[in-house]
Amino acid sequence: MNFLSVNLRGMGGDLKSGWIKGIKREHGVNFMMLQETKQGSVSRSDICKFWGSGSFGSESVDSSGLSGGLLSIWDDSRFHLSESVKERNYILIRGSLVGSNSMLNVLNVYAPQSIQAKKVLWDNLLLLINSKDGMWVVGGDFNAVRSREERRNCFYKAACADNFNSFIFESGLVEYNMRGGAFTWRSDNGKKKSKLDRFLVNSEFFNSWPEAELRALPKLWSDHSPLVLSSSVVKFGARPFLFFNSWLSKEGFKEVVVDACINFPDPGGPRDVYLIKKLGVVRSKIKEWRDDMIRKEGEVVSIAKEEVEAIEEILELRELTEEEEWSLVENRKILAEVELAKSMDLKQRSRIRWAKEGDENSRFFHSHINWRRACNVIHGLDVDGQWVSKPSLVKKEVFSFFRSRFKEECSDRPSLGCPDVQKISSSDANALESPFSREEVKRAVFECGDDRAPGPDGFNFRFFKFFGSFLRRILLVLSRSFMVLAGLTWDVGLLSSRLFLKRRIP
């Protein structure tokens, strides 16, 4: 679902309703959260001006005179309401997503001005969030900032920020990185700015959509920026290959890699091209083995679970035979090995070194993986003042950017004549420029960290260290064409720097 939150500063006028309806249509909004409606009662015709003619559900809180007022609108074909809770400063809409049993709680908030009144609101919201399960999306105008950097030319109240941060921490809420601007409110003259509006979600929602985008849209008919939280993931093609260390202990993995290396023909030509093609063949064979392994492992795990459940039912009725005891132990061993491999993969993907190698906390590593995904995801690019989100155009812009950075501008390089500059001897210069030996490359490889970030080929140094025979075959290739390879992958670039730093003038 896609969510919209905006402080309208009053619902009156066709300009505002047309503005909001355009945002809904452009961004595919399914749930709308409006604050400061400034209306004592909201009719269905008023809502239609903002939502359009489609089917919808709605709940509202009347304003107190010309102050406050809340309105929540949603697409009832995507979201089924089961409960609503309304107070002066918030509306809770609780229901289920169509086609899913997941419960979703959407909290529309408009906080008061005074510090004490906000503290009372945070305490009430904390009790409300802790009392209901499911995913949580909390959005609106909080009239509070989290740090001094979220205000400009405005008075910063540390006590207010501390209360707000405590509420966020104790309720287990997290915040997506906001794009499109650092502030959501500005004064009429534009000098005073603050980040008063935001979206907060709980870990269950965040882990379900780590690549969701939170974007602040331009302020047109309000002094607050509309915020759009979009859970729709933009597809940029197939995911890159990533080698997992747990595969090294899997049955058949070593044989697949060795067989791919031995049977790869030497087409001749540049040795760096030969190495890249060889690694490509190895990668494709590993992918075939991986898919087959996942299928077989799933079948084994399913059978093991069924047998464990059957034996535990027998255990309730009588003593187990020696054969049944052995079967129970073996099946539990299978399930434990699979879970251990999964935790190893999570740890590797999170790139977090745990305090002790024996510690396992899958939820901790899973959260770090999703946080990294949320930080690294590219939703679009600002190209010549225009926001571009179409994958083909984003790829084209990224390609043009890096091509311009690596393009040679100077075709004719001037020579330097410095006859009086001290220089090393010819023999020392030849020693520095000589090709790297096999032993130098091997020593540099084995001194690199096992789980260094892999390059585009997806292989880390643990892979090269494990396959000693494979490594011996490529060392000569590396030593002959290392200057060319140094710019191709991050891991080879790291290896290159180690080699140059370790080489000494005789």
Secondary structure, 3 states (H helix, E strand, C coil): CEEEEEECCCCCCHHHHHHHHHHHHHHCCCEEEEECCCCCCCCHHHHHHHHCCCCCEEEEECCECCECCEEEEECCCCEEEEEEEEECCEEEEEEEECCCCCEEEEEEEECCCCHHHHHHHHHHHHHHHHCCCCEEEEEEECCCCCCHHHEECCCCCHHHHHHHHHHHHHCCEECCCEECCCCCEECCCCCCEECCEEEEEEHHHHHHCCCCEEEECCCCCCCECCEEEECCCCCCCCCCCCCCHHHHHCCCHHHHHHHHHHCCCCCCCCHHHHHHHHHHHHHHHHHHHHHHHHHHHHHHHHHHHHHHHHHHHHHCCCCCCHHHHHHHHHHHHHHHHHHHHHHHHHHHHHCCCCCCCCCCCHHHHHHHHHHHHHHHCCCCEEECCEEECCHHHHHHHHHHHHHHHCCCCCCCCCCCCCCCCCCCCHHHHHHHHCCCCHHHHHHHHHHCCCCCCCCCCCCCHHHHHHCHHHHHHHHHHHHHCHHHHCCCCHHHHHHHHHHHHHCCCC
